Amino acid sequence: QVQLVESGGGVGQPGTSLRLSCEVSGFSLRSYGMHWVRQAPHKGLEWVAVIWYDGSKRYYADAVNGRFSISRDNSKNMVYLQMNSLRVEDTAIYYCARDAYWEAAAGNPDFWGQGTLVSVSS
Amino acid sequence: QSALTQPASVSGSPGQSITVSCSGIISDVANDDLVSWYQKYPGKAPKLIIFEVHKRPSGVSNRFSGSKSGNTASLTISGLQPEDEGEYYCSSYAGGPVVFGGGTTLTVL
């Protein structure tokens, strides 16, 4: 079955960097776009980034554009989110999610991981 | 990338039906059938319950249904059950980025 497991969360100070990882199984990663979505404490879901199935395009939310970078390593079944210049407002649970469409331009997510907590505080 | 607009909360009694609306700018929803709905419980991952406006993934109860009119999508839950209590989010593919609604808390009275 489809599984996504995030890791790499933790506590960081403003201005520092963290790299989140998402290990997938149960499907061929090279055939699907992948998303990162976050949920800040007592807030709703906020889309963060997507990388297309072939890696040809990446899109970011305005709030993270220029600071975060999404990447993938299909040979390792891994997706990453490099987060630089962290801010207090980046504090959230970060979810990795698979795009719903096989070998197509990214759409909406279908399967989600359980999330990893990132806390940014001075 | 403005968030789609959902009511903050809705409520209903067991057995009743409720509808959650999701409105957005025209280019996000009205011209695109890539609207999804998710159910989320505290501390749990979101679960896809509706995709492409009205389609249900395998295993999702037929008490959940979706529709769209103009720039507003809607999720209807019929025959409310206590386990339906939770948060519901809409999302729309915006030609690259994805936009989520602010979320709606459903209370089953």
Interface residues (C-beta under 8 A of the other chain):
Chain A: H35 V37 G44 L45 E46 W47 V50 K57 Y59 Y60 A61 D62 Y95 A97 A100 A106 G107 N108 P109 D110 F111 W112 G113 Q114 G115
Chain B: Q1 A3 L34 V35 S36 Y38 K40 K44 A45 P46 K47 L48 F51 P57 E87 Y89 S91 S92 Y93 G96 P97 V98 V99 F100 G101 G102 G103
